[in-house]
Amino acid sequence: MFLKRLDMNDVLFEFLGASVTPWKIVGYLGVLVFAGRWIVQLISSTKEKKPTFPRVFWVMSLVGSCLLLSYFIFGKNDSVGILSNLFPVGIAIYNLYLDITHSARESAEREARPS
């Protein structure tokens, strides 16, 4: 049995008149993750009864942006998509860094306090 090697631009199937390729699946996943972070933020804010951005929001921002960036660089080669997803990657990395260092600092301060 011979298996054809799948190219990332090969059409896997047609859906509602649109051709779906592996790169489009990467793009769709990126959109789903990137948009889904707002649901996470809404749930967190509702729970806290104030606007909050949990760490998972920034992780989802980074993952979603990287997936979309991959799609626009390798799948579509679209400079508008590349630029629009490059900026959020940097912001997400910076905010993750701030969140992690802030949490570490708070933990160290809690441990240093006399009980």
C-alpha positions as CSV (number, residue, x, y, z in Angstrom):
1,M,0.0,0.0,0.0
2,F,1.4,3.4,-1.0
3,L,0.5,6.5,1.0
4,K,0.7,9.8,-0.6
5,R,2.7,12.4,1.4
6,L,0.3,15.2,2.5
7,D,1.3,18.7,1.4
8,M,0.1,21.4,3.8
9,N,-1.6,23.1,0.8
10,D,-3.4,20.0,-0.4
11,V,-7.2,20.3,-0.2
12,L,-8.5,17.9,2.5
13,F,-12.1,18.5,1.8
14,E,-14.6,21.1,0.7
15,F,-17.0,22.7,3.3
16,L,-19.7,25.2,2.3
17,G,-17.9,26.0,-0.9
18,A,-14.5,26.6,0.9
19,S,-11.4,24.4,0.3
20,V,-10.0,23.2,3.6
21,T,-6.2,22.6,3.7
22,P,-4.0,21.7,6.6
23,W,-2.7,25.3,6.8
24,K,-6.3,26.5,7.0
25,I,-6.9,24.1,9.9
26,V,-3.9,25.7,11.6
27,G,-5.4,29.2,10.9
28,Y,-8.8,28.1,12.2
29,L,-7.3,26.7,15.4
30,G,-5.4,30.0,15.8
31,V,-8.6,32.0,15.5
32,L,-10.4,29.6,17.9
33,V,-7.7,29.9,20.6
34,F,-7.2,33.6,20.1
35,A,-11.0,34.3,20.3
36,G,-11.5,31.8,23.1
37,R,-9.2,33.8,25.4
38,W,-12.0,36.4,25.7
39,I,-14.4,33.7,27.1
40,V,-11.7,32.8,29.7
41,Q,-11.3,36.5,30.5
42,L,-15.1,36.9,30.8
43,I,-15.4,33.9,33.2
44,S,-12.5,35.2,35.3
45,S,-13.9,38.7,35.5
46,T,-17.4,37.4,36.4
47,K,-15.9,35.3,39.2
48,E,-13.7,38.1,40.5
49,K,-16.5,40.8,40.0
50,K,-13.8,43.0,38.4
51,P,-11.9,43.1,35.1
52,T,-9.1,40.5,35.3
53,F,-6.7,38.8,32.9
54,P,-5.7,35.4,34.1
55,R,-2.4,33.9,33.0
56,V,-4.2,31.5,30.7
57,F,-5.5,34.5,28.8
58,W,-1.9,35.5,27.9
59,V,-0.9,31.9,27.1
60,M,-3.9,31.6,24.8
61,S,-2.9,35.0,23.2
62,L,0.6,33.7,22.6
63,V,-0.6,30.3,21.2
64,G,-3.3,31.8,19.0
65,S,-1.0,34.5,17.7
66,C,1.7,32.0,16.9
67,L,-0.7,29.7,15.1
68,L,-2.1,32.6,13.1
69,L,1.4,33.9,12.4
70,S,2.4,30.4,11.1
71,Y,-0.6,30.3,8.9
72,F,0.0,33.8,7.4
73,I,3.8,33.1,7.0
74,F,3.8,29.6,5.6
75,G,0.2,28.9,4.5
76,K,-0.9,32.2,2.9
77,N,2.2,34.4,2.7
78,D,0.1,37.4,3.6
79,S,2.1,40.4,4.9
80,V,-1.1,42.0,6.4
81,G,-1.8,38.9,8.4
82,I,1.9,38.6,9.5
83,L,2.0,42.2,10.8
84,S,-1.4,42.0,12.5
85,N,-0.3,38.8,14.4
86,L,3.3,39.7,15.1
87,F,2.5,42.5,17.5
88,P,0.2,40.5,19.8
89,V,3.0,37.8,20.2
90,G,5.3,40.4,21.7
91,I,2.6,41.8,24.0
92,A,1.6,38.3,25.2
93,I,5.3,37.4,25.9
94,Y,5.8,40.6,27.9
95,N,2.6,40.2,29.9
96,L,3.4,36.5,30.6
97,Y,6.8,37.6,31.9
98,L,5.2,40.3,34.1
99,D,2.7,37.8,35.5
100,I,5.2,35.1,36.2
101,T,7.7,37.5,37.9
102,H,4.9,39.2,39.8
103,S,3.7,35.9,41.1
104,A,7.2,34.8,42.1
105,R,7.8,38.1,43.9
106,E,4.5,37.7,45.8
107,S,5.4,34.1,46.8
108,A,8.8,35.2,48.0
109,E,7.2,38.0,50.1
110,R,4.7,35.7,51.6
111,E,7.4,33.2,52.6
112,A,9.5,36.0,54.1
113,R,6.7,37.3,56.3
114,P,6.8,36.1,59.9
115,S,3.9,33.8,60.7
